[in-house]
Amino acid sequence: MREIKPNLDNTLRKKLTPVAWKNVKIVDGFWGPRQEINRTVTLPAEYDQCKNTGRIDALKLKWKPGDPNKPHHYWDSDIAKWIEAAAYSLALKPDNEIEKKVDEVIELIEKAQYEDGYINTYFSVVEPGKRWTNVYVMHELYCAGHLIEAAVAYYEATGKRRFLNIMCRYADHIDSVFGREEGKKRGYCGHQEIELALVKLYRVTGEEKYLKLSCYFIDERGKTPHFFEAEAIARGEDPEKSPIKESLNRSYLAAGPYAYFQAHLPVREQTTAEGHAVRVMYMCSAMADLAAETGDKSLLDACETLWENVTKRRMYITGGVGPLEGSERFTFDYDCPNESAYNETCASIGLVFWAHRMLQFEGDGKYTDIMEQTLYNGVISGVSLSGDSFFYANHLASHPGLYENKISRNPRMLPERQKWFECSCCPPNLARLTASLGEYIYSKSEGEVYIHLFIQSETELELGNKRVILSQKTEYPWDEKIEITVSPEEEMELTLSVRIPGWCNGAQLRVNGEAVAIEHYVDKGYFKLKRLWSKGDKIELVLPMPVEKIEAHPSMRNNCGRIALMRGPLVYCLEETDNGKDLNEIFIPAGSTLSAHFDKDMLGGIVTICADALIRDKSRWENQLYKRAETPKEKITVKAIPYYAWSNRKVGEMIVWMQGE
């Protein structure tokens, strides 16, 4: 198989460059408060959790056997994601207290660094002398990747190079350990992350060795003989009897145990999303990055193949992926159970990362549609409206009885958001995406500006040797109107590409008050208008948002005969708090009146949906478990709320997919 080689004269299809998060000011009524809560509530709460659980103090390398808070092998990644989130937030709004805490943690990281550049809390105090002996399981490269991403973000946000220099030394050490050269380990991480981090480090430093190392990790993955087996033998173990292989035995995954790590085949030969969902998302994000940087079309083709499998056969309506609690993984096409859905928050975040990278190649709205769908549903459902409690798993139906008396014992599956988790990857991951949201709104290319997401915001761009200010005014996703103002410093010709969402029918657009026939200007889901723009030119876009009944593919057995409700990009659900018990009993008939109303006092201000429905007369069922199907139905009205807002009041039943036609 051909080795990936950096090609700095890349002529692949990538033509868009995201406008950096620090160059976008969000003043949006929906996302603005979330970013502020993220800064003032979530970041301090996560710092306190990292402090109270021993994660931060572990960096002092003073833990001894018998002491409390034994460091775990993924702890460093939790701290790194918190630093990254703090960095993005600091760039948007300076905060001396947060910056001071970050600098104190960076000082601990620097002191914990070995002379050769190595950094890892666990292998410094729990298993010293065993570094790089079990990358199959022990997350060393995963933690290193998150530390690198944090260092890049902190440098870009503050201009401080200290942390970046620390991580360059660590990356140099990793480069000295892994590779094809004699004396190096022919290995790669069990949990992908280092690959996309190295691309970020390459972009900010210009050091090609970091790009080449990322290429190596992706290219080496899935080759035989398996590195994981060679690694086990080097530890003196029988690879066939290793704990991981016994739990992921050859019958557990059809493609073999290494499919859990996406190492069952070389990456270009993988055609279905297999194994741990977060790992798939991070791997594909890195593959897209490398395709962009090296010009390797085969990597992009592989990404597109996996994208089609995930988004057309293995994704929930909320953008959730990875349905199985055991191993947090994909299963098979159209397997999307509702009540047992796992849908790790990190996996949805990873899907947003991947979609955003794919979008930059051709500006194809099919990627933006999934990015938006996932952001507004499967991502923000992971954090409470108060910003201090979190979902790890995101169900599409819930019954509290399943969790009473510890019938289900996994705290990650509880229908109440938790303050923290023993495995706490999701909370800081949510924080860093929320703080960096500005980067997902706009892109630019030569003579062209793209608007991907409708978020009230402003950005100043440089196109050629001219500058232009672009702003949006909107109450999206509640309101269908978006006003876009284009203000170049002097009259200039450019193409403005505005996304027309795939969910929208009948979009209307005016330029300086004059109606434009959208259908004549749409390409790959974007309205493209090339003209001479003057300061203050306005586009008025209307995206009609009727309440829609959505049905699932006939092969999605769990949802046959059921419908979901959507309005704009938002998926809706029923909660017991509004509709009483036995939500699965509710039937939405054809022709039911569906009305939307904004309630400023409910759940921070939301649009609710009211629907005419039917339910069987419960009074006919006293002391009976089964009887002849002749129970009459009663007319009722049900109220649906946005899915992201469920479980913010009290514990009760919830469903997304309801009986209907």
N, C-alpha and C positions, 0 to 999 in steps of 0.2 A: 504493500500500500504506500502511496506517495506521502512523503513527509511534508507537513505544513511548513512553508518558508515565508517569512515576512516579505511583503511586496509593497514598498513604500510608494510605488508608482501606480497604486491601486486604481483600476478603472471599472471596478464592479459597480453595480447599480446604485450604490449608496449615494444619495445626493442631498439629503437633508442634514442639518445640524441643529440639535435641540438648543433653544435659548436657555442659558444657564439659570438655575434656580435663584441665584443671587441677583439676577438682572430682571426679575419679575416681581412686581409688587401686587399682592393679592389683597383686595379690599371687599371681598365677596361676602354676602350675608350668610351663605351656607358654609363655605370653607374657611373664611376669615376667623369666625369664632372657634372653629376646630383647631386652627393653628395656634390661636391664643391659649386655649385650654391645654393644648399640647405643651406649650412653653411654660405656662404657669402652674399646671397641675401634673401632667403626665411625666415630664422630665424630672421634677423634684421627687415625685413618688417613686419613679424607677431608680433614681439615685439612692433613695432611702432603702429600697429593697436590696439593691446591690451592696449597700453598706451593712445592713442588718443581717443579711444572710452570709456575710463573710467574703463575698466576691472581691470587694475592693481591698480589704485587709490582706487577702491571700496574696496580693502582689508584693507584700512585704517579705514574703518567703520565710515566715517564721513559724508556720504550722508544723506541728510534730504529731506523730501517732498518739492517739488518745485525746487530742484536743478536739473541741467542737468545730463544726463547719469545715469538714474535710473537703478540700478543693475538688471540684469535678473537672473532667477533661474538656468540657465545653464552656466553663465559666468565663474564660477570657473573651469569648465572642459576645457574651451579654454586655460586658463593660464596653467593648468596642462599638457595638451598635448604639449604645447610649451616647458615647462620645460623638459618633457620626450624627445622630439626631440633634445633639446639642450644637454641633458645628453649623448645621443648616439653620437652626433657629437663631443662633447668634448673628449670622449674616443678615437675617431679616430684621432682627431687633436686638441690639446689644443688651446684655444682661451680665453685670459684673459678678454676681453671685454664681451663676452657672459657669461662666468662663473661669473663675477662680477654682471651682471644683474640678473642671476639666484639666486645668494646668497641674493641679495637685495629683490627679490620677496619672497624667503623662509622666510626671516626675517619678512616681512609683514604677511605672512601666520601664522607664530608662534605667532605674536602679536594679530592676529585675533582669535586665538584659545581660547575657553572658558576653564575654570578650569576643567570641566568634560571631555574635549577632543574634544568637538563639534566644527566644522568649516563649516560655510556656509555664504557667503557674503549676499545673498538675505534675509535669515531668521534672520540675525543679524541686518539689518537696514531697510528693507522694510516691513517685516511682523514678527517683533520680537514676541516671545511667541507662534508661530505657528509651530515650528519645529516638524517634524515627524507626521504631521497631514494630509498630502496629498501626500504621496509617490507615489500614483497612477499617478500623473501628474508632480510633482514639481522637479524631478531630484536630490533630495538630495543624494540618494545612488549612482546615476550615477556620480555626481560630486565627491563624496568621492572615488569612484573607480578609476577615472582618477588621482586624487591626490595621491592615493596609488601607482598606476603604475609609476607615475612620481618620487615618493620618492624612489622606488626600483631601478629604472633606474639610478637616480642620485647617489645613494649609490654605485651601481655596477660600475659606471663610474669613480667616484672620490674618493670613500672610505669615504666620509663625512657622518656621521650618523645623523646629526641634523634633516634633513627633514624626514628621516626614523623614528626617534624617535617620531617626531610630529605625523606622520601618524599611528604609532603603538598606540599612545594614542587615536587617533580618532577611529581606528578600535576596540579598547577595549571598547570605548563608544558605538559604534554601536552594539557590541556583548552584551552589557548590556541592550540594548533597544529591540532587535529582537530575537525571538526564541520561542520555545514551552513551556518554563518554565513559571510558574505562575507569572503574573505581567509584562510579556513581550508582545510585539506586535507580533501577528501571521501574519506578513506581509512580503512583498517583493517589489522590485522596479518596477515602471512602465517601466523604460528603463534599460534593463540589461547592466551591466558593473562591478558592485561591485563583482560579482561572480568570474570572471576571475582574477580580481585584488587581491582578497583575497588569491587565490591560489599562485600568485606571492609572496605575502607577507609571506605566509607560507613557501615557498621554500627558501626564503632568511633569515628568522628568525628561522625556525624550530618550531614555535608555532602552535601546533595542533588545538588550538581553532579557528584560522583563517580558516583552512581547514574545520573544522566542521561547521563554520558559512556559508561558501560558499555552502557546502552540503545542509544545511538547506534551503537557499534561492532557490536553484534549486528544491529541493524536495517539498517544500511548494507550489510552483507555480502551479496554475490551480486547486487547491483543492477547494471543495465547503464545506460550504458557502464561497463565494468570499470575500477575505479580502477587496478588493476595495469597496464593498458595505458596509461592516461593518465600514470601515473608514469613508465613507460618512455619515452614520448614527451617528457616534461619533461626526461629525462636525455639526450635527443638520440639515442635508440635506436629501432630498428624493433621494435615489440613482437612481431611475428611471427618475428623472428630472435633474440630474447633467448635466452641459454643455458638458462634454465629452461624456456621454452616449447618449445625444440627437444628437450630431454630428456623433456618431458611433452607431446609433440605430440598433436594432436587425435585420433589413433588409439590413443594409449596408454591413455587412459581413455575409456570409452564416453561419459561425460558431458562430455568436454572437459578440457583441462589444468587448468582452475581447480577441477575436482572434487578435485584433490589437496589444495587448501586449503579445501574446502567452500565455495567461492565461485562455484560453477556455477549456483546458484539462491539466491534469498532463503531464509533459514533455515526459514521456515514451510512452504516448498514442497518441502523435501527429505524424501524418504520412505525412502531407503536410505542406509546408512552408506558413504560414498565417501571415497577418498583416505587420507591419513596418519592412522593410527589414534589417535595421541595427540591430535592436533588435534581429532578428532571428540569424544573423551571430554571434553576441556577445554571445548569449545564447548557441548556439551550440559549440562555442569555449570553453566556460566554462564547458559544459558537457563533452567535450573531455578531458579537463584537469582533471576533477574530476574522469572520468573513469580511467585515467592513475594513479592517486594518490590513489584511493580507491579500485581499482580492480572491480568496478561495471560494469559488462558486459552489463547489461540492458541499461545503459546510452550510452555505445558505440553502441549498436544495434540501439538505437533511433537515434543517430547521423547518422548512416549509412543509415537508412530509409529516413531521411530528406535530406541527401546528394543526394541520388538517385533522389528524387523528384525535388530538386533545379537544379542539373546539367544536368538532362536528360529531364526536362519538363519546367523549369521556368528560364533558364539562357540565356542571350544574347551571341552571338558569341564573344563579347569582354570581357566576364566575368562580365558584368553588371547584377544586380539583382534589382527587385523592380520597375516594369514598370509604376506604377500609381503615377502621381504628387500629387493628393489628398491623403493625409495620408502617402505618401512615401512607398507604400506597394506592396506586391504581389497581384495578382488577381486570375488567374486560369491557368491550364496547357496550354502551347503553346501560351499564350497571350504575345507577344513581339512586340508591335507596335514600329515603328522606329522614326517618327517625334515627337511623343509625349512622347517618352521614358524618364523616370525619371532617373533611374540608378544612384542613389546618389553615389558620389565618396566614401563616408564612407562605403557604403554597399559592394563595390568591395574590399576595404581594409579589411573589416571584412571577406569576403570570402577567402582572402589570409591567414588571421589569422587561420581560421577554417581548410583550406586545409593543412596548415603546421602542425597543431596539429594532424590531422588524419593521415598524412604521417608517423608520428613517431611510429605508432603501428606495422605495418607490412612492412613498406618501399614499399608501393604500388604506382606505378607510375601514377595510375589514379588520385591520389590527386595532385601529382607534376605537371601533365599536366595542370590541372585547375589552380593551383597556378601560373604557368608560363604564361598561356594564359591571366589571369587576370592582372598580374603585367605589362606585356608589352602592354596591350591595355586599359582595363577599369580603371586601376589605374593611370598610368602616363598621360593619357589624361586629368586628373583633374588639372594639373598644366601647365602653359605656359613654353615654352622653356627658357624664361628669368627668371622664378622662382618667379615672383612677382604678378601673377594673376591666378585665379582659376575657374574651373567649379564645380558647385554643382551637376547639372544634366548633364548626358552624353548621348546626342541623337545619334541615328544612321542615322538620316537624318535631314537636317535643311534647312529651307527657311526663309530668313530674313524678308520677308513680314509678317510673322506671328507675328513678334515682333515690327514692325513699328507702330507708332501711338498708342502704348500700347494696341494692340489687345490682346496680352498676357502680363499680368502685373507682373508676378512673376519674380523677378530678378534672382532667382535660375535657371530659364529656359532659360535665354538669351544665344544666340549663340556666345557671346563674353565672355571670362574669365573676372571675376570681381576681383578687388583688395581686396575685403572683403565682407562679408555678415552679415546681422543682426544676423542670426543663422550661426555661423562661425565654425562649427565642422569640415568641410572638410579640410581647409588649414593646421591647425596644425596636423591633422591626417596624411595627406600626408607627412608632414615634418618628423614625427616620424618613419613612415615606410621606407622612403628613407634613413634616417640616420642609421637605424638598419638592412639594407638589408643583411649585412654579415651573419646574423643568419639563413638566408633561403637557403644558398648555400650548406652547408655540415652538415652531421650528423655522429655519430659514435655509435658503439655498441662493444660488446666484440669481438675483433679480426676482426672488419669490419669497413670500412669507406665508406660512401655514398657521391656521388656527385649528387646533385639535379639540380642545375642551372649552366649554362655555362657562367661564369663571370670571367674575368681575375683577379686572386686573389691568395693569399697565406695564408696558415694557418699551425700552428704547433700544432700537436695533441699528447696527451699521451695515449698510448694503453698498458694497463698492466703497466709494469715498463719501457717501451721503448717509445722513442719519434720518430715522423716521421713528416717531412715537406711535405706538399702536395701543388702543385701549378698548376694553369691553365694559358695557354697562348692562347688567342683567340680574334677574332674581331666579335664574335657572338653579335647580331643576323644578322649582315650583311654577314658574311662569315661562311661557313659550316665547317671549320676546327677548331678542339680543340686539343691542345697539353697538356697532363697531365704529370707532373713529380712527381715521388714518391721518396723521399729521407729519408729513416730511418737512425737513428744514427748508427745502426749496422744492418747487414742482419737480416731480420725478415719475418715470415710468417704472412700474413693477406689477407683478402678478400677485394678487391676493387670493389664496386658496382657503376657503372656509368649508369646514366639514358639514355635510348634510347627513345626519345620523341614519343608520340603516333602519332604525325603528320608526322613522318619520315618513309620513305620506303627506303630500300637499304643502311642502315648504314654500314660503313666499319671501321674496327679497326685493328691496328697493335700494337704489344708489342715489343719494341726494334727493330722495323723494320720488324718484322715477322707477317704476316697476321694471324688473328684469325677468325674462323667461329663464328660469333656473335650468330647465332640462337641456338647454342648448349649451350649457357651460360646465356640466358635471362630468368629472373624470375620476374613476376609482373612489367615488364617494365624496369628492370635494368639488365645490363650486369654485371655478377658476375665472377670475376676471383680471385681464391685463388692460391697463389703461394709464393715462397720465393722471397722477394723484396730486391734489393740492391740500394744503393745510386745512384740517377741519372737515374733510370729506367724510360722509357718513354712509354706513350700510345698516339698513334695518332688516333683520332676519326674524321671521316668524316660523317656529317649529310647532305645528299643532300637536297637542298632547291629549287626545281622547283616551279614556280608559280602555285598554285592550284586553281581551281574553286570549291567553296564550295556551297552546297545547303542545305536548311533547311528542317526539318521534314514536311511532307505533311500537318499536322494539324496546322502548323504555318502560318495562313492565310495571314498575311501581306507580306510574302516572297515567296508565290507561284509564280513560273515562274521567279524567280530571283536567282542570284548567287552573292556570295561575293568572293573577291580575298584574298588569304593568301600566304605568303612566310615565311617558318619557323614558328615561333610563332606569327608573326605579321599579324594583320588584316589590310587591305588597304581600302581606300576610295577615291572617286572623289571629288574634290573641284572646285567651279566655277572659281577660280583664274587661274586654269590650263586648264579648259575645257569649259568655257562659261556657259550660263544659261541653264535651262531646263534639268538638269542632269537625271531626271527620263525618259527622252526620249531616252537615250542612250541604245543600245542593243548590247550585246557581243555575236556574233554567235558562234556556234560550230566550232571548228577548227581555231578559231581566234589565231593569233600569240601573245604570251604573253612573253615579254622580260623584264628582270630586269637589271638596271644600277645603279651604285653608283654615286651619285652627291655630291661631297664634299662641294660644295658651297650652297647647298639648305637645309634650315631648320636645320642647324647644321651638315649637312652631313648625307644623307639618301640614301637608295636604293629605286628608283622609279620603277614603273611597267608601261610599255607602252603596249597598246592593240589595235588591230584592232577592230573597232566597226561600227555600223550603226546608222543613225539618220534620221528621216523624213525630207523632204525638206520643210523648214519653209516658203519659198516664195509662196507656194501653199495655204497658210492659211490667206491671207490678208482679213480682214473684215468678217471672218467666225468663228463661234464658234463650229459648228459640220458639218461634211459632210461624204459622202460615203467613206468607208475604201479602198482607192485606191492610197494614197499618196506614191510616190516612195521614197526609202531610199537612202541616200548618205553614202559613205564610209568616215570614219574619223579615226583618231588615238587619243586615250585618254590616259591621264597620271594619275596614281593613286599614292598616298602617304600613308605612315603608318597612321593609324587612330589616333594614339596618337598625331600626329603633326598637326592635322587640327585646323583651327582658330588661327593660329600663324602669319598670314599675314594680310588679311583683311576680313571683313564680306562678306559672300556670301553663296550660296547653297552648300550642302554637302550630299552625300549619300554613304552608305556602300553596301546596297543590290541593285543591278542594274538588269535590264532586261537581260536575257541571257539564254544560254543553253549549 
